[in-house]
Amino acid sequence: MISENLTSIYKELPSGVKLVAVSKFHPLGSIIEAVDAGQTVFGESRPQELEKKVKELEAMPGAPEIKWHFIGHLQTNKLKMVLPYVDMVESVDSLHLLQDIDKWGKDNGKVINVLLEMHVAAEESKQGFVEEELLDILLRQADTHPFRNVRICGLMGMATNTDNEEDVRADFGRIADYFEYLRDLCPELTDFTELSIGMSGDWKIAVEYGATIVRIGTAIFGERQY
Ligand SMILES: *Cc1c(COP(=O)(O)O)cnc(C)c1O
């Protein structure tokens, strides 16, 4: 079933758009099924769960080559459970976190790929930067490059959790417009190319708005087993 789900998503996903298979709350066996079907990029949102899965997979014979994206809220005291293992942190939602990731990178001789999470959804509970904060960070990075151990690769966002398609379109439109605005404003930031929007319920709309990454869990793995 996982393999069929992946096949039907890839059939409709434009070839330039990266699919992150969100495996949070799903067992190792589901990840392996997806790997066997050819999937290489996976997303997790809880530090402990990520670290445990990475270690268990590494210990398996013929350990699969997986690229992990971290997509959940990340606390500074959990960086060491996440940063050694991931290809990208998509969910950088505060200046404090950005600074701490940069410092971890410096201390460990690494440059960490990150996306800045933009807050657009109607829900107050959702995380992320507002427009002016993103502008400030990017202008500073373009000007004096204060964050030398992070590579700011683009924006991530989540639309309002609603069945009203117009609201979802408004959210994606706002992120996509701001992403383009920032790119035009800071052409020297050549790494700033990724727009991660779209989940199981709205990824096809996200693609219309220029998503370069979609993060899909339920439509691949089924309902999460909390
Ligand atoms: C869980 C999660 C997803 C995947 O959600 P589905 O609706 O299951 O596709 C995508 N992005 C983030 C940030 C998530 O936490």
The ligand as an SDF file (V2000), in Angstrom:
LIG
                    3D

 15 15  0  0  0  0  0  0  0  0999 V2000
    3.0760   15.9760   10.2060 C   0  0  0  0  0  0  0  0  0  0  0  0
    3.5710   17.0380    9.3040 C   0  0  0  0  0  0  0  0  0  0  0  0
    3.4030   16.9480    7.9140 C   0  0  0  0  0  0  0  0  0  0  0  0
    2.6760   15.8160    7.2290 C   0  0  0  0  0  0  0  0  0  0  0  0
    1.3080   15.8940    7.4550 O   0  0  0  0  0  0  0  0  0  0  0  0
    0.2600   14.9520    6.6600 P   0  0  0  0  0  0  0  0  0  0  0  0
   -1.0030   15.7100    6.7330 O   0  0  0  0  0  0  0  0  0  0  0  0
    0.2250   13.6630    7.3880 O   0  0  0  0  0  0  0  0  0  0  0  0
    0.7710   14.8140    5.2780 O   0  0  0  0  0  0  0  0  0  0  0  0
    3.9470   17.9510    7.1320 C   0  0  0  0  0  0  0  0  0  0  0  0
    4.5920   18.9900    7.6710 N   0  0  0  0  0  0  0  0  0  0  0  0
    4.7740   19.1180    8.9990 C   0  0  0  0  0  0  0  0  0  0  0  0
    5.5040   20.3000    9.5200 C   0  0  0  0  0  0  0  0  0  0  0  0
    4.2610   18.1570    9.8550 C   0  0  0  0  0  0  0  0  0  0  0  0
    4.4300   18.3010   11.1850 O   0  0  0  0  0  0  0  0  0  0  0  0
  1  2  1  0
  2  3  1  0
  2 14  2  0
  3  4  1  0
  3 10  2  0
  4  5  1  0
  5  6  1  0
  6  7  2  0
  6  8  1  0
  6  9  1  0
 10 11  1  0
 11 12  2  0
 12 13  1  0
 12 14  1  0
 14 15  1  0
M  END
$$$$
